[in-house]
Amino acid sequence: MIIQLENVCKDYTQGREPVHVLHDICMTVEQGAYIAIMGPSGSGKTTLMNLLGCLDVPTSGSYSLEGKDIGTLSDDELADIRNQSIGFVFQNFHLLPKMTALDNVALPLLYRGIPLKDRRTRAEAALKLMGLGDRMDFFPNQLSGGQQQRVAIARAIVGSPRLLLADEPTGALDTASGVQIMDIFRRLSQRGITIIMITHELGIAQCADKIYHILDGRLHTNGPDQSPGKEASYEEA
């Protein structure tokens, strides 16, 4: 079991009043699982993703990642976990415009102190896995949206994370590119990487093995009209 959340709550203070964002979240995820989380704006899905990514800690309850109680760790220990165990993919790619695809992918390894030659070798392998072996020296503005997202995924997995968190990864892409990204996620899941994806598109969520819905800060499993594991389709989105 890579993830276990038990009665997780998250509160923020607005003025003098507490704002209850997440309520008694319970969730267990096995290594290599492929999970989708759906929910409207303000439902708490971004807050949940921040907790899963060790960018924040619960107000109450417990979050265990690979057997470590996240709520007991220091900021430096949380930073180490983010660097070593978690990859992040965002809707808008967040590639550095003045760096090539290869250098963008290799960047996380720099923060680990990995030598230049090894960084480039691992970045090349990650880009080839994404089908971008012929685009390594291209800058982001020379790549299509789908290609930029594949570079971003290569950057997220170059450090061999066990958990990949994706926030609306197809939101800025056309249909064909979105389907391609879902195929990549499926292959990464089969390689043992755990994937948790936020999406508002039902057709994309149905590519996952399991769908959760979050509403008013409460997490629910997929309803009877959902069919996870399907091929990507935008017709239902």
C-alpha positions as CSV (number, residue, x, y, z in Angstrom):
1,M,0.0,0.0,0.0
2,I,1.6,3.3,-1.1
3,I,-1.1,5.7,0.2
4,Q,-3.4,5.5,3.2
5,L,-5.5,8.4,4.4
6,E,-7.5,7.9,7.6
7,N,-10.2,10.5,8.6
8,V,-8.1,13.4,7.0
9,C,-9.5,16.9,7.6
10,K,-8.1,20.1,6.4
11,D,-9.1,23.5,7.8
12,Y,-7.9,27.0,7.0
13,T,-8.5,30.2,8.9
14,Q,-10.3,33.1,7.2
15,G,-10.3,36.1,9.5
16,R,-11.3,34.6,12.8
17,E,-13.4,31.8,11.4
18,P,-12.1,28.3,10.4
19,V,-13.0,27.1,6.9
20,H,-13.5,23.4,6.7
21,V,-12.2,22.3,3.3
22,L,-11.8,18.5,3.6
23,H,-13.9,16.3,5.9
24,D,-12.9,12.8,7.1
25,I,-11.2,11.7,3.9
26,C,-10.4,8.0,3.9
27,M,-8.5,6.5,0.9
28,T,-6.1,3.6,0.3
29,V,-4.1,3.3,-2.9
30,E,-2.0,0.3,-3.9
31,Q,1.3,0.7,-5.7
32,G,0.8,0.9,-9.5
33,A,-2.9,2.0,-9.2
34,Y,-4.3,4.5,-11.7
35,I,-6.8,6.8,-9.9
36,A,-9.0,9.7,-11.2
37,I,-10.5,12.3,-9.0
38,M,-13.4,14.4,-10.2
39,G,-15.1,17.4,-8.6
40,P,-16.4,20.9,-9.3
41,S,-14.6,24.1,-8.5
42,G,-14.4,24.6,-4.8
43,S,-15.0,20.9,-4.0
44,G,-11.6,20.5,-2.3
45,K,-9.8,18.5,-5.0
46,T,-6.8,20.9,-5.2
47,T,-6.4,20.9,-1.4
48,L,-6.5,17.1,-1.5
49,M,-3.9,17.0,-4.3
50,N,-1.7,19.3,-2.2
51,L,-1.9,17.0,0.7
52,L,-1.1,13.9,-1.4
53,G,1.9,15.8,-2.9
54,C,3.2,16.7,0.5
55,L,2.8,20.4,-0.2
56,D,0.6,20.6,2.9
57,V,-0.3,18.5,5.9
58,P,-3.6,17.5,7.4
59,T,-5.2,19.5,10.2
60,S,-6.3,16.2,11.7
61,G,-6.3,12.5,10.7
62,S,-3.3,10.8,9.2
63,Y,-1.7,10.5,5.8
64,S,0.8,7.7,5.3
65,L,2.9,7.6,2.2
66,E,5.0,4.5,1.8
67,G,4.6,3.9,5.5
68,K,5.7,7.4,6.6
69,D,3.3,9.5,8.6
70,I,3.5,12.8,6.6
71,G,2.0,14.9,9.4
72,T,5.0,14.2,11.6
73,L,7.7,15.3,9.1
74,S,9.6,18.6,9.0
75,D,9.6,20.9,6.0
76,D,13.0,19.6,4.9
77,E,11.8,16.0,5.1
78,L,8.7,16.8,3.1
79,A,10.9,18.5,0.5
80,D,13.0,15.3,0.3
81,I,10.0,13.2,-0.3
82,R,8.7,15.5,-3.0
83,N,12.1,15.4,-4.7
84,Q,12.7,11.6,-4.4
85,S,9.2,9.9,-4.5
86,I,6.7,12.2,-6.2
87,G,6.4,13.5,-9.8
88,F,4.1,16.4,-10.7
89,V,2.3,17.1,-14.0
90,F,0.3,20.3,-14.5
91,Q,-2.2,21.6,-17.0
92,N,0.0,24.3,-18.3
93,F,3.3,22.3,-18.5
94,H,5.5,24.8,-16.6
95,L,8.5,24.2,-18.9
96,L,11.3,26.8,-18.8
97,P,11.2,28.6,-22.1
98,K,14.9,29.2,-22.5
99,M,15.9,25.6,-21.9
100,T,15.7,22.7,-24.4
101,A,13.5,19.7,-23.8
102,L,16.5,17.7,-22.7
103,D,17.6,20.4,-20.2
104,N,14.0,20.8,-18.8
105,V,13.8,17.1,-18.2
106,A,17.2,16.9,-16.6
107,L,16.6,19.8,-14.2
108,P,15.1,17.9,-11.3
109,L,18.2,15.7,-11.2
110,L,20.4,18.7,-10.8
111,Y,18.7,19.3,-7.4
112,R,19.7,15.8,-6.4
113,G,23.4,16.5,-7.1
114,I,23.5,14.0,-10.0
115,P,26.5,14.5,-12.3
116,L,25.9,16.2,-15.7
117,K,26.6,13.1,-17.8
118,D,24.2,11.0,-15.8
119,R,21.5,13.7,-15.8
120,R,21.6,13.9,-19.6
121,T,21.6,10.1,-20.0
122,R,18.5,9.7,-17.8
123,A,16.8,12.7,-19.4
124,E,17.4,11.2,-22.9
125,A,15.9,7.9,-21.8
126,A,12.8,9.6,-20.4
127,L,12.3,11.6,-23.6
128,K,12.7,8.5,-25.7
129,L,10.1,6.7,-23.5
130,M,7.7,9.6,-24.4
131,G,8.4,9.2,-28.1
132,L,10.4,12.5,-28.3
133,G,13.9,11.2,-29.1
134,D,14.0,13.5,-32.1
135,R,12.9,16.6,-30.1
136,M,15.5,16.7,-27.4
137,D,17.1,19.9,-28.6
138,F,13.9,21.7,-29.3
139,F,12.7,24.6,-27.1
140,P,9.2,24.7,-25.7
141,N,7.9,27.2,-28.3
142,Q,9.0,24.8,-31.0
143,L,6.8,22.0,-29.7
144,S,3.1,21.4,-29.9
145,G,1.0,21.3,-26.8
146,G,0.9,17.6,-26.7
147,Q,4.7,17.4,-27.1
148,Q,5.2,19.9,-24.3
149,Q,3.0,17.8,-22.0
150,R,5.1,14.7,-22.9
151,V,8.2,16.7,-22.0
152,A,6.6,17.6,-18.7
153,I,5.8,14.0,-18.0
154,A,9.3,13.0,-18.9
155,R,10.5,15.6,-16.4
156,A,8.1,14.2,-13.8
157,I,9.3,10.6,-14.1
158,V,13.1,11.1,-14.8
159,G,13.8,10.7,-11.0
160,S,12.0,7.4,-10.9
161,P,9.1,8.5,-8.6
162,R,6.7,5.9,-7.2
163,L,3.8,8.4,-7.3
164,L,2.8,10.7,-10.2
165,L,0.2,13.4,-9.5
166,A,-1.4,15.0,-12.5
167,D,-3.6,18.1,-12.2
168,E,-5.9,18.5,-15.3
169,P,-3.1,17.0,-17.6
170,T,-5.3,17.2,-20.7
171,G,-7.0,20.5,-20.0
172,A,-4.9,22.5,-22.5
173,L,-4.7,19.8,-25.2
174,D,-6.7,18.8,-28.2
175,T,-8.6,15.5,-28.3
176,A,-5.8,13.5,-30.1
177,S,-3.1,14.7,-27.7
178,G,-5.3,14.0,-24.7
179,V,-5.8,10.4,-25.8
180,Q,-2.1,10.1,-26.3
181,I,-1.4,11.3,-22.8
182,M,-3.9,8.8,-21.3
183,D,-2.1,6.0,-23.2
184,I,1.2,7.1,-21.7
185,F,-0.3,7.2,-18.2
186,R,-1.6,3.6,-18.7
187,R,1.8,2.4,-19.7
188,L,3.4,4.2,-16.7
189,S,0.9,2.5,-14.4
190,Q,1.8,-0.9,-15.9
191,R,5.4,-0.1,-15.1
192,G,4.5,0.2,-11.4
193,I,4.1,4.0,-11.1
194,T,1.0,5.0,-9.0
195,I,-1.0,7.7,-10.8
196,I,-3.5,10.0,-9.3
197,M,-5.1,12.4,-11.7
198,I,-7.5,15.3,-11.3
199,T,-9.8,15.9,-14.2
200,H,-13.2,17.5,-14.9
201,E,-13.7,15.4,-18.1
202,L,-15.6,12.1,-17.6
203,G,-14.1,10.6,-20.8
204,I,-10.6,11.1,-19.4
205,A,-11.5,9.9,-15.9
206,Q,-12.8,6.7,-17.3
207,C,-9.4,5.8,-18.6
208,A,-8.4,5.2,-14.9
209,D,-8.9,2.0,-13.0
210,K,-11.0,3.8,-10.3
211,I,-12.8,7.1,-10.1
212,Y,-13.4,9.1,-7.0
213,H,-15.7,12.1,-6.8
214,I,-15.1,14.9,-4.3
215,L,-18.0,17.2,-3.4
216,D,-18.1,19.7,-0.5
217,G,-14.8,18.3,0.8
218,R,-16.1,14.7,1.0
219,L,-14.7,11.9,-1.1
220,H,-16.9,9.3,-2.7
221,T,-16.1,6.3,-5.0
222,N,-17.5,6.1,-8.5
223,G,-21.2,5.8,-9.0
224,P,-23.1,3.0,-10.8
225,D,-23.1,5.0,-14.1
226,Q,-19.2,5.2,-14.3
227,S,-17.1,2.6,-16.1
228,P,-13.4,3.0,-15.3
229,G,-10.8,1.5,-17.6
230,K,-12.3,2.6,-20.9
231,E,-10.4,4.1,-23.8
232,A,-10.3,7.9,-23.7
233,S,-13.4,9.6,-25.2
234,Y,-14.3,13.2,-25.2
235,E,-17.9,12.6,-26.3
236,E,-19.0,12.3,-22.7
237,A,-17.0,15.2,-21.3
